[in-house]
């Protein structure tokens, strides 16, 4: 069974930074289009950033210039570096293969990010 384990969330002040990690098993992240998603209370889950199998990256307008998605093929792990965090970035963050996300499959437990002073 595919496992995606997110970690690295926490409480941070506005303007701070966090790096999220997504350790994957039974899926090769370098061969998959992988995305980071987030869901804030009362809102639908949204795509924040994705990295294609070819290494191209895309970002939601709300995080462009502040967040960076990357992967370590040797560790089969996807990262999300989040800088200049804002209170509106508060959410549970998930990673998933883009295809599975479209079918609402294989979600992990997520990691909570709270931006507050």
MARNU-684604 format. One record per residue: residue number from 1; residue in one letter; x, y, z of N, C-alpha, C in turn. Coordinates in steps of 0.001 Angstrom, whole numbers, plus 500000, padded with zeros to 6 digits. Layout:
# MARNU-684604
REC     k   r     n_xx     n_yy     n_zz    ca_xx    ca_yy    ca_zz     c_xx     c_yy     c_zz
REC   NUM   a        X        Y        Z        X        Y        Z        X        Y        Z
...
# end
This chain:
# MARNU-684604
REC     k   r     n_xx     n_yy     n_zz    ca_xx    ca_yy    ca_zz     c_xx     c_yy     c_zz
REC     1   x   500841   498815   500000   500000   500000   500000   500878   501237   500000
REC     2   x   500481   502221   499210   501239   503463   499139   501141   504202   500466
REC     3   x   502280   504723   500909   502288   505561   502111   502967   506884   501808
REC     4   x   502332   507944   502232   502888   509280   502133   502844   509860   503537
REC     5   x   504005   510118   504115   504079   510577   505496   504632   511991   505516
REC     6   x   503767   512936   505890   504161   514341   505962   504679   514687   507354
REC     7   x   505647   515578   507415   506193   516030   508689   506768   517428   508517
REC     8   x   507089   518052   509656   507749   519347   509617   506874   520532   509949
REC     9   x   505583   520297   510163   504700   521396   510506   504942   521880   511924
REC    10   x   504231   522939   512280   504361   523479   513624   503789   524863   513718
REC    11   x   504071   525508   514837   503624   526874   515086   504777   527825   514776
REC    12   x   504510   528819   513971   505552   529773   513584   504945   531166   513540
REC    13   x   505751   532157   513829   505286   533543   513784   505210   534042   512343
REC    14   x   504365   535008   512082   504332   535603   510743   505725   536059   510322
REC    15   x   506051   535789   509074   507371   536092   508559   508371   534970   508731
REC    16   x   508001   533943   509483   508899   532823   509716   508922   531827   508569
REC    17   x   509634   530725   508805   509815   529716   507762   509681   528312   508341
REC    18   x   509269   527405   507497   509204   525979   507829   509559   525188   506583
REC    19   x   510074   523996   506790   510281   523078   505676   509511   521805   505961
REC    20   x   508592   521494   505075   507809   520271   505188   508469   519160   504385
REC    21   x   508331   517945   504900   508859   516773   504206   507742   515773   503956
REC    22   x   507855   515055   502874   506897   514003   502529   507686   512776   502116
REC    23   x   507747   511806   503013   508453   510564   502725   507490   509588   502077
REC    24   x   507882   509071   500920   506995   508216   500146   507514   506794   500107
REC    25   x   506577   505857   500125   506918   504450   499929   505953   503866   498904
REC    26   x   506479   502942   498104   505718   502258   497056   505254   503208   495971
REC    27   x   505890   504343   495857   505741   505233   494718   507086   505917   494554
REC    28   x   507547   506034   493338   508835   506675   493066   508558   508125   492712
REC    29   x   508939   509029   493612   508542   510428   493444   509186   511042   492199
REC    30   x   510361   510551   491807   511028   511112   490639   510316   510741   489342
REC    31   x   509448   509756   489401   508709   509317   488212   507249   509753   488252
REC    32   x   506912   510582   489238   505510   510961   489442   505399   512471   489501
REC    33   x   504239   512970   489116   503914   514370   489358   503401   514463   490790
REC    34   x   504142   515156   491633   503818   515228   493057   503393   516640   493422
REC    35   x   502453   516714   494351   501972   518018   494754   501875   518158   496262
REC    36   x   501963   519392   496718   501640   519757   498093   500292   520466   498072
REC    37   x   499424   520055   498973   498085   520608   499077   497891   521123   500494
REC    38   x   496895   521962   500671   496567   522405   502025   495061   522577   502157
REC    39   x   494616   522395   503388   493207   522580   503685   493077   523380   504976
REC    40   x   492518   524547   504852   492267   525407   506004   490868   525097   506548
REC    41   x   490626   525409   507807   489302   525138   508394   488193   525783   507586
REC    42   x   487187   524975   507263   486038   525491   506538   486257   525712   505060
REC    43   x   487431   525329   504561   487735   525527   503140   488054   524205   502475
REC    44   x   487955   524197   501158   488309   522997   500408   489831   522877   500301
REC    45   x   490261   521654   500098   491688   521415   499909   492117   522026   498576
REC    46   x   493282   522659   498579   493773   523313   497369   495216   522911   497091
REC    47   x   495557   522933   495805   496932   522648   495383   497787   523888   495616
REC    48   x   498886   523698   496308   499785   524802   496622   500969   524838   495649
REC    49   x   501526   523658   495394   502689   523570   494514   502791   522153   493980
REC    50   x   503344   522006   492790   503590   520677   492275   504911   520632   491527
REC    51   x   505472   519437   491471   506708   519202   490728   506462   518008   489828
REC    52   x   506735   518184   488545   506492   517109   487594   507630   516103   487614
REC    53   x   507412   514982   486955   508467   513977   486863   509694   514558   486155
REC    54   x   509474   515532   485293   510591   516164   484594   511276   517251   485387
REC    55   x   510720   517573   486560   511353   518560   487421   510784   519967   487319
REC    56   x   509798   520172   486463   509162   521491   486376   508300   521730   487614
REC    57   x   508246   522976   488021   507478   523322   489215   506420   524363   488892
REC    58   x   505326   524315   489647   504245   525279   489507   503729   525637   490896
REC    59   x   503265   526872   491030   502833   527355   492336   501503   528098   492221
REC    60   x   500722   527987   493279   499531   528823   493371   499975   530272   493504
REC    61   x   499174   531173   492976   499535   532590   493021   499757   533065   494453
REC    62   x   499012   532503   495388   499080   532958   496773   500411   532640   497445
REC    63   x   501188   531707   496889   502450   531315   497521   503650   531565   496624
REC    64   x   503404   532025   495404   504492   532233   494446   505507   533220   495008
REC    65   x   506772   532844   494922   507837   533689   495436   508158   533460   496903
REC    66   x   507299   532712   497593   507538   532440   499024   507786   530958   499289
REC    67   x   507137   530093   498534   507268   528647   498730   508100   528042   497605
REC    68   x   508770   526931   497930   509566   526233   496928   509423   524729   497136
REC    69   x   509046   524030   496070   508909   522579   496125   510147   521946   495514
REC    70   x   510593   520863   496116   511763   520151   495602   511651   518685   495976
REC    71   x   512574   517887   495507   512562   516475   495874   513993   515968   495973
REC    72   x   514164   514922   496762   515436   514207   496894   515174   512800   496392
REC    73   x   515659   512531   495201   515363   511223   494595   515948   510076   495411
REC    74   x   517113   510273   495978   517750   509226   496765   516967   508867   498015
REC    75   x   516306   509876   498590   515508   509641   499788   514037   509420   499464
REC    76   x   513698   509538   498176   512312   509375   497749   511383   510273   498572
REC    77   x   511788   511518   498695   511100   512480   499560   510871   513776   498797
REC    78   x   509713   514376   499048   509369   515670   498469   509340   516697   499595
REC    79   x   509817   517890   499316   509903   518951   500325   509084   520164   499888
REC    80   x   508676   520931   500877   508079   522234   500620   508737   523225   501578
REC    81   x   509569   524084   501026   510182   525152   501804   509230   526334   501800
REC    82   x   508842   526779   502981   507878   527872   503097   508541   529034   503831
REC    83   x   508667   530141   503155   509271   531347   503724   508225   532454   503804
REC    84   x   508543   533465   504569   507658   534640   504709   506222   534209   504977
REC    85   x   506067   533336   505939   504738   532776   506210   503780   533837   506718
REC    86   x   502520   533663   506331   501441   534575   506700   500369   533818   507471
REC    87   x   499571   534500   508258   498490   533804   508972   497564   533032   508037
REC    88   x   497367   533527   506841   496481   532834   505898   497088   531552   505334
REC    89   x   498340   531279   505656   498949   529999   505276   498606   528895   506278
REC    90   x   497946   529248   507360   497557   528263   508362   496621   527228   507749
REC    91   x   497003   525959   507872   496235   524866   507271   496907   523547   507619
REC    92   x   496218   522463   507285   496855   521152   507284   497416   520945   505880
REC    93   x   498679   520583   505816   499364   520404   504542   499539   518912   504248
REC    94   x   499246   518554   503016   499328   517172   502556   500175   517109   501293
REC    95   x   500819   515970   501096   501414   515727   499791   500703   514534   499156
REC    96   x   500746   514476   497853   500112   513385   497139   500564   513419   495692
REC    97   x   500439   512300   495027   500607   512296   493583   499408   513040   492988
REC    98   x   499666   513844   492011   498623   514693   491434   497466   513853   490900
REC    99   x   497798   512741   490274   496743   511885   489733   495849   511311   490816
REC   100   x   496468   510864   491904   495673   510315   493007   494839   511413   493662
REC   101   x   495415   512578   493778   494681   513678   494400   493406   513979   493615
REC   102   x   493507   513944   492299   492318   514206   491471   491224   513191   491745
REC   103   x   491632   511950   492086   490667   510886   492389   490407   510749   493884
REC   104   x   490938   511703   494647   490736   511730   496097   491198   510428   496743
REC   105   x   492370   509972   496351   492906   508717   496862   494246   508940   497556
REC   106   x   494563   508022   498487   495899   507912   499067   496360   509143   499834
REC   107   x   495453   509822   500494   495872   510945   501328   496527   510438   502603
REC   108   x   497581   511120   503022   498223   510825   504291   497531   511567   505424
REC   109   x   498206   511612   506567   497595   512249   507736   497775   513760   507726
REC   110   x   498688   514243   506911   498944   515678   506826   499775   516175   507994
REC   111   x   500202   517423   507883   500952   518055   508960   500403   519470   509157
REC   112   x   500146   519825   510405   499518   521106   510718   500542   522228   510698
REC   113   x   500220   523287   509995   501013   524511   510000   500142   525630   510551
REC   114   x   500623   526266   511598   499897   527377   512201   500806   528597   512226
REC   115   x   500340   529668   511612   501108   530912   511568   500373   531932   512427
REC   116   x   500976   532265   513539   500309   533153   514485   501333   533801   515399
REC   117   x   501034   535029   515809   501898   535701   516765   501393   535480   518186
# end
